[in-house]
Amino acid sequence: MKTLINATKLLRRGLFFASFALFAFWTSYGLAQTYPSKPLQLIVPFPAGGAIDVLARNVAQKAASALGQPIVIQNKPGASGMIALEACAKSPADGYHLCLVTSDGMSFNSFMFAKLPYDPVQDFVPVTVLVKISGVIVASAAAPYDTMAGLIDQAKRKPSSINWASFGVGSNPHIYLNWIANKAKVDITHVSYKGSAQTIPAVISGESDVTYVALGFVLPHIRSGKLKALAVTTQKRLPQLPDTPTLAELGLDTGAQNWVGIVAPAQTPMSIVQRLNTVFAKEIKDPSLVDGFLSVQAFDPVGSSQEDSALLIKADRIMAQRVIQLTGIKLDSSN
């Protein structure tokens, strides 16, 4: 009799969990069928008018058309992307609140700052990686070297004689400076500016000697001879600069990638996340976008699946940790 009672209890418990799972499935399915029923919001951690903001607006416009609802851009720049990511993490997980993210906010910040107002791993679910950004190390046309080997040779012969421009401690140009200086065991002087709008003219004029920058910002200057391309930070040589070697060829590759993607707050129903992935992954590969804005900016369209996006971000965080451990860059989030 006791055995029968236990079996009955187990059966009831099994039926309860099965019913709960079925309810969750149909609830999620129902949400996906009616979603979206109102405008979406996309938080962007950059000011309006910059290249990343324009990327967000371009892809959001196309995704909005596919979804049948507007996507409203909310610019929340500042604090190395932390303002935007904190706002996104605290937003409702309903599929109507999304955030544009970069490798800085999702990977590097974790290891440069002692404390973050968000958890890159626990607070978000990846939707898709939109693009990878091609980076290049450029020198002034007046620099007495034309290659990375020449730059390193001068830095060894004349320590601290080369001025490397960046837009602040912890910025991508500053990270690459410290990585190369540590790997090559040379001293290079760091010169900080307010942003890329100041660093590029500084290198062109010869006020500073070298910087790292997204290729789209400087390709016209390279082609006109105002800047020299010393190396690209991509895994393969770029068609725009076929004669310029990669850092990997020179034994200086960080392994990290510069990418832009979209995430949603954690606990957003996966059926909605998959719907968003399908739309954004398709629209970022739209020929008018690929042959237009993305081509001009030298942004490489990705449009990865939700699962592949999660794997890419996980791998990128491992590489970012390695880079920051070697360079020793530490920042205070209260500043």
C-alpha positions in Angstrom: 0.0 0.0 0.0 2.8 2.4 0.9 4.5 1.7 -2.4 1.3 2.5 -4.2 1.0 5.8 -2.4 4.6 6.8 -3.2 4.1 5.9 -6.8 0.9 8.0 -6.9 2.8 11.0 -5.4 5.6 10.6 -8.0 3.1 10.4 -10.8 1.3 13.6 -9.5 4.7 15.4 -9.2 5.6 14.4 -12.7 2.3 15.5 -14.1 2.7 18.9 -12.3 6.2 19.5 -13.8 5.1 18.4 -17.2 2.1 20.7 -17.0 4.3 23.6 -15.9 6.8 23.0 -18.7 3.9 22.8 -21.2 2.4 26.0 -19.8 5.8 27.8 -20.1 6.2 26.6 -23.7 2.8 27.8 -24.8 3.3 31.1 -23.0 6.6 31.6 -24.7 5.1 30.5 -28.0 2.1 32.9 -27.6 4.4 35.8 -26.8 6.4 35.1 -30.0 3.2 34.9 -32.1 2.0 38.3 -30.9 5.4 40.0 -30.6 6.0 42.8 -31.2 2.9 44.8 -30.4 4.5 48.1 -29.6 7.7 50.1 -30.4 11.1 48.7 -29.2 14.0 50.6 -27.6 17.6 50.2 -28.5 20.1 51.7 -26.1 23.3 52.9 -27.7 26.4 53.6 -25.6 27.7 56.3 -28.0 26.7 59.8 -28.8 24.5 60.5 -31.8 26.2 61.0 -35.2 29.2 58.7 -34.7 29.9 55.7 -36.8 28.5 53.2 -34.3 25.4 55.3 -33.8 24.9 55.5 -37.5 25.3 51.7 -37.7 22.7 51.2 -35.0 20.2 53.5 -36.8 20.7 51.8 -40.2 20.2 48.3 -38.9 17.4 49.4 -36.6 15.5 51.0 -39.4 15.6 47.8 -41.5 14.8 45.6 -38.5 11.8 47.8 -37.6 10.4 47.4 -41.1 10.7 43.6 -40.8 9.2 43.5 -37.3 6.4 46.0 -38.2 7.2 48.2 -35.2 9.5 51.3 -34.8 12.8 50.9 -33.0 13.6 54.0 -30.9 17.3 54.8 -30.4 18.3 56.0 -27.0 21.8 57.4 -26.8 23.5 56.9 -23.4 27.2 57.6 -23.9 29.8 57.9 -21.3 31.8 55.9 -18.6 33.2 53.4 -21.1 29.8 52.2 -22.0 28.8 51.5 -18.4 25.9 54.0 -18.3 24.2 52.3 -21.3 24.9 48.7 -20.1 23.6 49.4 -16.6 20.4 50.9 -18.0 20.0 47.9 -20.3 20.6 45.4 -17.4 17.9 47.1 -15.3 15.4 47.2 -18.2 12.4 44.8 -18.3 13.2 41.5 -20.0 10.2 41.7 -22.3 11.8 41.8 -25.7 11.1 45.5 -26.1 14.4 46.7 -24.5 17.7 46.0 -26.3 21.2 47.3 -26.1 23.9 47.8 -28.7 27.2 46.5 -27.2 30.8 46.4 -28.1 33.8 44.2 -27.1 34.8 47.1 -24.8 31.7 46.9 -22.6 31.2 43.2 -22.7 34.8 42.0 -22.6 37.5 44.5 -21.6 35.7 46.4 -18.9 35.4 43.3 -16.8 39.1 43.1 -16.4 40.1 46.8 -16.3 37.6 47.9 -13.7 37.5 46.5 -10.2 33.7 46.9 -10.0 31.0 47.3 -12.7 27.4 48.3 -12.3 26.4 45.3 -14.4 27.5 41.7 -15.0 28.4 41.1 -18.6 27.7 37.4 -18.3 24.7 37.2 -16.0 22.7 40.3 -16.9 22.4 39.8 -20.7 21.5 37.3 -23.3 23.2 37.7 -26.7 21.0 38.3 -29.7 23.6 38.6 -32.5 27.0 39.9 -33.3 26.3 42.5 -36.1 29.8 43.4 -37.3 33.5 43.1 -36.7 35.5 46.3 -37.0 38.7 46.3 -38.9 41.4 48.2 -37.1 44.7 49.6 -38.3 47.9 51.0 -36.8 48.9 54.1 -38.6 51.9 56.4 -38.5 52.4 60.0 -39.6 53.7 60.3 -43.2 56.7 62.1 -41.7 57.7 59.1 -39.5 61.1 57.7 -40.4 59.7 54.1 -40.5 57.2 52.4 -42.8 56.7 49.2 -41.0 56.0 47.9 -37.4 59.5 46.4 -37.4 60.8 49.9 -38.2 58.8 51.4 -35.4 59.9 48.8 -32.9 63.6 49.2 -34.0 63.4 53.0 -33.4 61.7 52.5 -30.0 64.6 50.2 -29.0 67.2 52.6 -30.2 65.5 55.7 -28.8 63.3 54.7 -25.9 60.2 57.0 -25.3 60.9 58.9 -28.6 57.7 57.7 -30.2 54.4 59.4 -29.2 51.4 57.1 -29.4 48.0 58.9 -29.5 44.9 57.5 -27.8 41.6 58.9 -26.5 42.2 57.9 -22.9 43.5 55.2 -20.6 41.7 52.0 -21.3 40.7 53.0 -24.8 41.5 50.6 -27.7 44.5 52.7 -28.9 45.9 52.6 -25.4 45.4 48.9 -25.0 47.2 48.2 -28.3 50.0 50.5 -27.3 50.5 48.7 -24.0 50.2 45.3 -25.7 52.8 46.0 -28.3 55.2 47.7 -25.9 55.0 44.7 -23.5 55.4 42.1 -26.3 58.2 44.0 -28.0 59.8 45.1 -24.7 60.0 48.7 -25.8 59.1 52.1 -24.2 56.6 54.2 -26.2 55.1 57.5 -24.9 51.4 57.6 -24.4 49.6 60.8 -25.4 45.9 61.1 -24.5 43.4 63.1 -26.5 39.6 63.6 -26.0 38.6 61.3 -28.9 39.4 60.0 -32.4 38.4 63.4 -33.8 41.5 64.7 -32.1 43.9 61.8 -32.4 43.7 61.4 -36.2 44.6 65.1 -37.0 47.4 64.9 -34.4 49.0 62.0 -36.2 48.5 63.5 -39.6 50.1 66.8 -38.5 53.0 64.9 -36.8 52.1 66.2 -33.3 51.9 62.5 -32.4 53.6 59.7 -34.3 51.3 56.6 -34.2 47.8 55.5 -33.2 45.3 52.6 -33.6 42.0 53.4 -35.2 39.1 51.8 -37.0 40.1 51.6 -40.7 37.0 53.4 -42.0 38.1 56.6 -40.2 41.5 56.8 -41.9 41.4 54.9 -45.2 41.1 58.1 -47.3 44.1 59.5 -45.5 46.1 56.3 -46.1 45.2 56.4 -49.8 46.1 60.1 -50.1 49.5 59.5 -48.4 48.8 61.5 -45.3 49.2 58.4 -43.1 51.1 55.2 -43.3 49.5 51.9 -42.6 51.9 49.7 -40.5 49.7 46.8 -39.5 46.0 45.7 -39.4 44.5 44.1 -36.3 42.3 41.6 -38.2 43.1 37.9 -38.5 43.6 38.1 -42.2 44.9 40.9 -44.5 42.3 43.3 -45.7 41.3 43.7 -49.3 41.5 47.5 -48.9 45.2 47.2 -47.7 46.5 44.0 -49.3 50.1 44.9 -48.7 49.7 45.7 -45.0 50.6 42.8 -42.7 48.5 41.6 -39.8 49.7 41.8 -36.2 49.5 38.0 -36.2 52.0 37.8 -39.0 54.3 39.9 -36.9 53.8 37.8 -33.7 52.0 40.7 -32.0 48.3 39.5 -32.3 46.2 40.1 -29.2 43.6 37.4 -30.2 40.8 39.7 -29.1 38.3 41.1 -31.6 36.6 44.5 -32.0 33.0 43.8 -32.6 29.5 45.3 -32.2 26.4 43.3 -31.3 23.0 43.4 -29.8 22.0 41.9 -26.4 18.8 41.8 -24.4 18.3 41.7 -20.6 18.6 38.3 -19.1 15.4 36.3 -18.8 14.0 37.7 -22.1 12.0 34.8 -23.5 14.2 32.7 -25.8 11.5 32.6 -28.4 11.6 36.4 -28.7 15.5 36.4 -28.6 15.5 33.9 -31.6 12.9 36.1 -33.4 15.1 39.1 -32.9 18.2 37.2 -34.0 16.5 36.1 -37.2 15.6 39.7 -38.1 18.8 41.5 -37.1 21.1 38.7 -38.5 19.3 39.0 -41.9 19.1 42.8 -42.0 22.8 43.4 -41.3 23.6 41.5 -44.5 21.2 43.5 -46.6 23.1 44.4 -49.8 22.3 48.0 -49.6 23.8 48.2 -46.2 26.8 45.9 -47.0 27.7 47.8 -50.2 26.9 51.2 -48.7 27.6 52.2 -45.1 29.4 49.0 -44.0 31.8 49.1 -47.0 32.6 52.8 -46.4 33.4 52.1 -42.7 35.2 48.8 -43.4 32.8 47.0 -41.1 32.6 43.3 -41.7 29.0 42.0 -41.5 28.6 38.9 -39.3 24.9 38.4 -38.4 25.8 35.3 -36.2 23.2 32.9 -34.7 22.3 33.4 -31.0 24.3 30.4 -30.1 27.4 31.4 -32.1 27.2 34.9 -30.7 27.3 33.6 -27.1 30.4 31.5 -28.0 32.1 34.4 -29.7 31.6 36.7 -26.7 32.8 34.0 -24.3 36.0 33.4 -26.4 36.5 37.2 -26.7 36.3 37.6 -22.9 39.1 35.0 -22.5 41.3 36.9 -24.9 40.5 40.2 -23.3 41.5 38.9 -19.9 44.8 37.7 -21.2 45.5 41.1 -22.8 44.7 43.1 -19.6 46.7 40.7 -17.5 49.7 41.3 -19.6 49.3 45.1 -20.0 48.3 45.6 -16.4 45.8 48.4 -17.2 43.5 49.1 -14.2 40.8 51.8 -14.0 38.6 53.2 -11.3 34.9 53.2 -12.3 34.2 56.1 -9.9 36.3 58.5 -12.0 
